[in-house]
Amino acid sequence: MLILKFKYTMLRLGILGLGEGRSTMSAALSSPNYELVKVCDQKIELCQQRAKEFDFQHYTANYQDLLDDPTLDVIAIYTPDKFHAEHTKQAMLHGKHVVCTKPFIDDLSKAKELIDISEQTGKKVFVGQSSRFFEPMKKQRADFNAGLIGELITIEGYYHADHRWFLDKGWSLENAFKWLYGGLSHPVDFIRWYLPNIEEVMGYGMLSANGRKGGLKNVDTMHFIFKATDGRIARVSGAYTGPVQPNVRDSEMSCILRGTEGCSQADYMDLRYAITTSTGEEIVQTWEHKLKHYFRFEGKSHHAGEYQNYLDYFATCLESGQTAYPDIREGIGTVALLQSMDKSLQTGQPVKVQDVLREYGLS
């Protein structure tokens, strides 16, 4: 019998942005699929802090050093949203695949150029929508694909958290900061994961008393209804500056699928999942034994396990030639939906997502 042996080459990785990129450093150093080559942050003090934390001394304060390294296969980008488009563009033009944290970009006028560059260079962009790669959400998706709840009727997603501690960060009080993009993008991604063809959205938002007291400039409490092209509807909500229920009663973030034959709910942070199957069986499952995989630092503010899950998924897709989702087009589609939601908040009217896409020559 002839046995063929394939030699798998580890992907050589660079990381830009060492705030959120802290989780990616942990993920890459723990992954069998990556060799962490160099990390970068414009704050040299943060580079030095991470070097000490991870005993990893290969750092730079100059992004060009990553771009000019011919040995790098992938650059992972964790800079502020307004820099994502340019940093992604430069990485692809320098021959690197890209992992970019969500939301992918903050300006749809740059979307078409990025799609064109990806197609011209053959370089792949994967949007690090980390919550898809949390254990309960992975289980929920697998059960849905297996038909355990039948055909999807509707989906609900929410993210309710007491993030008043964010108000101590100066940038959170700037006019540019919006919880719509910084927080609600997680449950919105759940909606698009199961109902990718959202055609219209309507929403209301308000700035709470706590938000006003803290100095926020934009709404911190929002509710939206979505309609898909096939007529199905979904809803999403977010509230960020008030107390939350004890986690034995509720989770800060959740995705609920209601099907023709069953229902499921995946809870974020709490590693908890519940399903009523097509046979009528009711199951509640938890993964306490994986706490140290997902939450490796203080509290639950960093969730490096998801990052390792999605880095390994991206590596597998690159090796097999498959598309890793969310890809560049899906990432742009989510931004278009978020901008449609933003427009609905401003106008008080329903907004067609295609109208927003057409403004930028997209479809």
Protein Blocks (a to p, Z undefined) as FASTA:
>chain_A
ZZddddddddddddehjklmmmmmmmmmmpckbccfbdcdfblklmmmmmmmnopabdcf
bfklmmmmmkbmbdcdfbdfklmmmmmmmmmmnopacdddddfblcfklmmmmmmmmmmn
opacddddfklmgfklmmmmmmmmnopnopafbdcddddddfklmmmpmklmpmklcfkl
mmmmmmmmmmmmmmmmafbdcddddddfklmmnopabdcbdcdddddfkopacdddddfk
bccddfklpcfbdcddddfkbccdddehjlpacdddfkopacddddfklmmmmmmcghjl
bcfklmmmmmmmmmmmmmnopacdddfklmmmmmmmmmmmmmmmmnopacdfklmmmmno
pZZ
